[in-house]
């Protein structure tokens, strides 16, 4: 079963509970509130699964950086110190851009969110 089917089944089970006393009514109300929060979190996760940085913005930033480093390199004297510092600065900016793009999509890349807690919660729901 997919997560959507499981959540639908949980919602149907919550609606079908018959209540006899005030304590159970309070428990059902609390369970329904938690169910709504889970649904909201599910949609938030679905919306955040893909990156939110537009490709055109990324291309514009890279072109801007190429122009800046090109102008620095054009006006700088040709020696090892200048070349090394320009290469080092370019490498640091490239690493920063890679980190930004990696953190933009939290479920993919070298730095990613573990899916183990979600899998454990799904296993508990399926019981």
N, C-alpha and C positions, 0 to 999 in steps of 0.2 A: 504494500500500500504506500501511496505517496504521503508526504506530510500534510498536504491539503485534505486528503481523504481522512487521515487520522484526526486532524483538528476538527473536521466536520462531524466525525463520529463522537468526539469528546463533547462538542457543543450539543449534539442531539441527546447524548446521555445526560448532560446537565439539565436540559429542558425536560427530560422525561422523569426526573426524580420526583416522587410524591413525598410531600412533607406532612409531618404530624405535630411537631412541637416547635417552639420558638428557637431553640438551639440549632435544630437542623435547618431552619429557614436562614439563620445567620450564616451557617456554614455554606449553604448553597449560594447565598449572595456573595460571600467571599470567593468561592470557587468561580463564580461567573465573572467577577471583577478580574481575577487572575487570568481567566480564559481570554478576556478582552485584551489584557496587557500582552499576552502571548501572541494574539493575532496582530496587534500593532507592531510588536517586535519582529514578527515574521515578515511583515510588509516592509519594515525598515531594512531588514537584512536583504530582502530581494532587491530593493531600490539601490542599496549600497554595494551589491555584488560586482557591478561593473564600475569602471573608473569614471570619474566625473570631470576630468580635465579634457577639454576639447582638443582634437588633433590640430586644428588650425592654430590655436593658441600656442601649442607646443612647437609647431613649425615656426611661428613668428618669433618666439623666444630664442630658438636655436639660430635663426637667421640674424637676429639682433646681436647675439653673442659672437657669431662669426664676423660680423661687421666690426664690432668693438675690438676683438682680438686682432683682426686684420689691420685695423688702423693703428693699434699699438705696435704691431710687428713692423708695419711700414715705416713708422717714424723712429723706431728704436735702432741703436747701433747694432751691428752684427757681431756679437760675441757670445761666449758660452753662458755667461751669467744671465743675460737677457733671454736667450733661447730657453734655458732651463727654467727660469722663473715663469715665462709665458706657458711653457708646457705643463708645469706644475699647477699653475692657476687654472688652465683649461681642464686638467684632470680633476681638480677639486670641484669645479663647477659641473663637470659631467657626472661625478659621483653624487653631488647634491641633487641634480635632476633625476638621476636613477633612483635615489632614495625617495624623492617626492612621488615619482611614478609608482614605485613599489608600494608605498604606503597608501596611495590612492585606491588601489584594488586590494583590500585586506585579505582576500581568500586565495590570492595567487602570488607568485613571485618568491624571492629568496626570504623575505620577511613576511610571514603569513600567520593568520590567526588559526589556531588548531581547531579542527572540527570535532575533536574528542568530546568536549562537554555537550555539544549538540547531539552527538550520537548516543551518549549516555542518557540524556533526557528523552530522546526518541525511544530508546530501549525501555525506559521506565513507563512511558506512555503506552507502549505496546503490551505491557504485562497485564 
